[in-house]
Amino acid sequence: MLVPDDLRYAETHEWIRPQGEIATVGITDHAQAELTDIVYVELPQIGAALEPKQAAAVVESVKAASDIYSPVSGEVVEVNPELESNPGLVNTEPYAAGWLFKIKLSKPDEIASLKTPAEYRSQIGA
């Protein structure tokens, strides 16, 4: 399983890549592999205020629908428009083109409470 070293991870298998006051959020390689073929993604509304562990999006695969949770507090400022026509990007490029949404951080210090790559690898047995 791919676990990039430049990200932080939620216990619920979301990743976050902070860049200044904006952070990109997606699901991990482990999560997409468990879900198998993703056929639909319901993204949050731009402007939605999110709290940590709050359901923000839904990913539907051929096996099941799964809630995707916000790893941090903030406001959704962008969603990935490519996923509407190509939800499989979450499977093929979970850390790149398959990102889900971008959030303006309201409490940047929350990122430090998320798992490091080593802690996440330990969680998933990688």
C-alpha positions, -999 to +999 in steps of 0.1 A: +000+000+000+012+034-009+015+058+021+031+091+010+054+107+036+042+143+030+006+137+042-012+133+075-039+106+079-071+101+098-080+069+115-109+066+091-085+065+061-087+101+048-055+119+039-048+156+041-021+177+023-019+212+039-006+240+017-008+273+037-043+279+049-058+255+023-056+217+025-065+190+000-084+159+013-088+125-003-090+088+007-060+066+010-047+039-013-057+014+014-093+028+015-098+027-022-084-009-024-109-020+003-138-003-015-128-017-049-143-001-081-156+034-073-186+042-094-199+075-079-187+102-056-210+127-038-189+157-029-196+183-002-211+217-011-186+246-016-190+268+015-200+239+038-185+243+073-170+210+085-157+197+118-133+168+124-150+134+120-180+150+103-193+132+072-183+154+043-187+132+012-199+098+001-180+073-021-200+045-037-183+014-051-196-018-066-195-032-030-209-004-008-214+032-001-190+048+025-190+081+042-159+102+039-151+123+070-134+156+073-101+152+091-101+189+103-123+219+108-128+244+080-148+255+051-150+237+018-135+260-009-132+236-039-143+201-050-128+179-076-149+184-108-132+155-126-148+130-103-183+137-117-174+121-150-145+099-138-150+086-102-125+059-109-097+085-104-101+078-067-090+042-074-062+049-099-047+081-085-059+084-048-031+109-039-032+130-071-060+134-096-084+115-073-085+141-045-120+149-032-121+185-018-101+214-005-108+230+028-098+263+043-084+255+077-101+272+106-079+253+132-045+245+115-032+230+147-056+200+143-033+186+116-008+178+143-033+154+160-036+133+128-015+102+122+019+104+108+027+082+078+045+057+101+015+056+125-009+051+096+013+023+081+011+006+115-027+010+116-031-007+082-003-033+087+018-020+058 
